[in-house]
Amino acid sequence: MKLFWIRIKRHHIEVVVDRVMFKADNKEFLSRLTEAIETASELSDGKIIVNINGEDNKFSENFSCPDHPDVVFPDVVPRLFFV
C-alpha cells in the first residue's frame, strides 16, 4: 500500500497502540498500561488520546491544550503561585 502526502497540508494520523481492559490491583495490567501510554507519547510528541467507554479523552505532556495547539502554558514554577 502506498500513501501519498500533500506537503502543504497538515495531516492528522491516529494509531492504536494497545487495547486494555481495566483490572484493579493487577501489576501486569498496570505495566501494560504504562508501556502503552509511554509508547503513544513517544510516537506523538507527547499528545495522546485515550478512549474510555467510547469517549475520547485528549492528554498532552507539553503544557499545551490538546484541542487548541496554539495555546501553550508556561512551565510550572513556584513564582507563578505568588501574588
Sequence and secondary structure as in RCSB ss.txt:
>XXXX:A:sequence
MKLFWIRIKRHHIEVVVDRVMFKADNKEFLSRLTEAIETASELSDGKIIVNINGEDNKFSENFSCPDHPDVVFPD
VVPRLFFV
>XXXX:A:secstr
      TTS              TT HHHHHHHHHHHHHHHHHTTTEEEEEETTEEEEEESSSB SS TT B   
  GGGG  
